[in-house]
Each structure stands twice: as C-alpha cells, then as structure tokens.
C-alpha cells in the first residue's frame, strides 16, 4: 500500500536559511501594521503574460488545469496580492499586506525557486508618504534579515512620463522609449527604425497601417490561422496586432526632432542624490520649458518624507534613466543591492503601480506601492 503524503505548504517549501531571514524581515513588516497574507501559488498565466514585461515572460513555469487553461507558478507576489485584495471586502479601501514564501522563475543554470518577503500598500491617497514608508521599511527589513545596509537606487517612471508628455512624443515612440530605457539602451539604439519580423513585411505593415485596430487584429488572426499558430511567445493575436500596428506607426511616422532628442538625452543623464537631482531637474524644466511642476513637487515631497523617516538622502542615488522593466509601474521605483559585492544582483526592488488594479479588472485605479526582498540573494551575498 502506497503511503499518502500531505501536499507541502508554502512554509514547508521555503528553505531554512532564507526562511529564518525572511521571518525576521516579516516581523518588521508586521510590527509596522502590515497584515500577513499568502495568495495561491498557481495563477492564470495570461495575467503575467499581459503585464509583467518581457523578462518575466521568458521565465514562467507553465502548466495547465483539467480544462486546458494555461496556468503558471507565481513568478512574483505583487500581482497575486493585488488579485487577492481586489477579491476581498477591502477592495477600494486602504489595506496593507506583507508576505513570505516561494516564487518561481526559470533561470539558466540555476534553480527556479527563490524565497521572497515583502509588503504591498493599497488605497492610500497620501502617495508620497506611502512611497517613503514602503521604501524605508523594506530597507530596514532587509537589514533585520541579516543583509546589512543595502545601496539604494531610485527613479521615477511618472516623472519620465511627464517629460514625454511635455515634449509631445507620439504614443508609439513613448512605448518604445519606455521599454528601451528600462533595458538600458541608448537613445541612438532606441530611435533606430524597428526591424521587420516574418509577418511584418512591408506589404503587411502597409495593410495594418491603413486598417483600424479591429481590422488589423482580424488580419493578424487570419495570417496566424493560415500558419496554424494560435499564439506566439504567450501573446494573443490581439497583442501581436498591437505590436505590428506599433511597427507600422514607427515605420511611417516622422522622426523625433533633434531638439526633443537633446532634451531627452539631458533628462536621462541626470543622476545624484535626490536633492541634487531635484535641482538639476528644475533647471532642465526651466531651460527646456517643460511642464514638470506637479511631478517635481511630488518628487521633492517624497524626498522630504524619506528624510523624515531617518534615511540619509545623500546615501540614495537617483537616476532619471531608471524606470524598471515591468509594464505596471507608474511612479516612484527603487532597488537595492549589497554594496560590498561587485556585480551583485538586486536583492530588493519595488515601486508604485496605481494602474494595476484597473488592468486586473477594477472599475478604477487604486493607489498602490510595494516592495519585495529576494532573501536568497541576501543569504548568499547577492551572488544569485
């Protein structure tokens, strides 16, 4: 007779060393009033394929349920916690959560399981104060976990968007700029005309360019059906149509004027501690006549809240070119690593994602900010 074995719980799955460090960090979050939550490990894959960016797309562990629905092991906590929040009776109200458990990402030559702890804050209207609290709490928790003081880098996706808006950059180029900058590409590489894929030959692009979105989607679906393809790389025909429409727009659209490129280059080169950066940003806004008043006011208010919580502003590095390669971040973003380990992988990362709730089915945006600590990287000196 085959003995029965109970299915492992998330706590059983977490390895002992990161788990011990994670419990110390979690205690810090709980003491600050963040309620512990543990969302399911399995989720519809489409949720992550739609919103988590190309890096996560390549790292999902995929499976299917009995009905054939494609599922994945959670690659991170933000989306699962947000889904649980929206399904709860607290949806639309202030709610703050912390967590500790495994996440799963395929990594060449390495194990696919990592241990994370973190916190997510929903519904607070005092955005700058919430940003400061989540940022400083996560750094304190990493220290409590045994990771030592981490070197922090911050950016502002909302400020970058305000620059693109003020410069009146066309929508297709904005998307290309966001992705390119997030991946560390220079402006010359970003502004090069997009290469054409197998389906995106000149005739196909011309047809897409002259059609409305519904017509373009129908054309792509027909082409994929003829080829016997239902999806490509986890993307639906509609998503592929959007990409081809973007290619068509970029192919035929007017190039960005040299003056605007020069302003973008000047903006993206700004770095230093947040106080130094604020001076440089206001100087650029004045000289280039950019409408950045609200964005810069929020930037400086946030810096004040961070300082009020005891963080040394001079030890924080701001980079205007740091926006993170995840589709759902909309404002303040940050990451941190071990300063004593050259080339260390990011051990802590987070930011503001006010638009995620709507993309997950909410009728409106919900203010939200969170952070995650990858405990394996703390426990191993940041070498994973």
C-alpha positions, 0 to 999 in steps of 0.5 A: 500500500502506497503511503499518502503524503500531505501536499507541502505548504508554502512554509514547508517549501521555503528553505531554512536559511532564507526562511529564518531571514525572511521571518525576521524581515516579516516581523518588521513588516508586521510590527509596522501594521502590515497584515500577513497574507499568502495568495495561491501559488498557481495563477492564470498565466495570461495575467503575467503574460499581459503585464509583467514585461518581457523578462518575466515572460521568458521565465514562467513555469507553465502548466495547465488545469483539467480544462486546458487553461494555461496556468503558471507558478507565481513568478512574483507576489505583487500581482497575486496580492493585488488579485487577492485584495481586489477579491476581498471586502477591502477592495477600494479601501486602504489595506496593507499586506506583507508576505513570505514564501516561494516564487518561481522563475526559470533561470539558466543554470540555476534553480527556479525557486527563490524565497521572497518577503515583502509588503504591498500598500493599497488605497492610500491617497497620501502617495508620497508618504506611502512611497517613503514608508514602503521604501524605508521599511523594506530597507530596514527589513532587509537589514533585520534579515541579516543583509546589512545596509543595502545601496539604494537606487531610485527613479521615477517612471511618472516623472519620465512620463511627464517629460514625454508628455511635455515634449509631445512624443507620439504614443508609439515612440513613448512605448518604445522609449519606455521599454528601451530605457528600462533595458538600458539602451541608448537613445541612438539604439532606441530611435533606430527604425524597428526591424521587420519580423516574418509577418511584418513585411512591408506589404503587411505593415502597409495593410495594418497601417491603413486598417483600424485596430479591429481590422488589423487584429482580424488580419493578424488572426487570419495570417496566424490561422493560415500558419496554424499558430494560435499564439506566439511567445504567450501573446494573443493575436490581439497583442501581436496586432498591437505590436505590428500596428506599433511597427507600422506607426514607427515605420511611417511616422516622422522622426523625433526632432533633434531638439526633443532628442537633446532634451531627452538625452539631458533628462536621462543623464541626470543622476545624484542624490535626490536633492541634487537631482531635484535641482538639476531637474528644475533647471532642465524644466526651466531651460527646456520649458517643460511642464514638470511642476506637479511631478517635481513637487511630488518628487521633492515631497517624497524626498522630504518624507524619506528624510523624515523617516531617518534615511540619509538622502545623500546615501540614495542615488537617483537616476532619471534613466531608471524606470524598471522593466515591468509594464505596471509601474507608474511612479516612484521605483527603487532597488537595492543591492549589497554594496560590498559585492561587485556585480551583485544582483538586486536583492530588493526592488519595488515601486508604485503601480496605481494602474494595476488594479484597473488592468486586473479588472477594477472599475478604477485605479487604486493607489498602490506601492510595494516592495519585495526582498529576494532573501536568497540573494541576501543569504548568499551575498547577492551572488544569485 
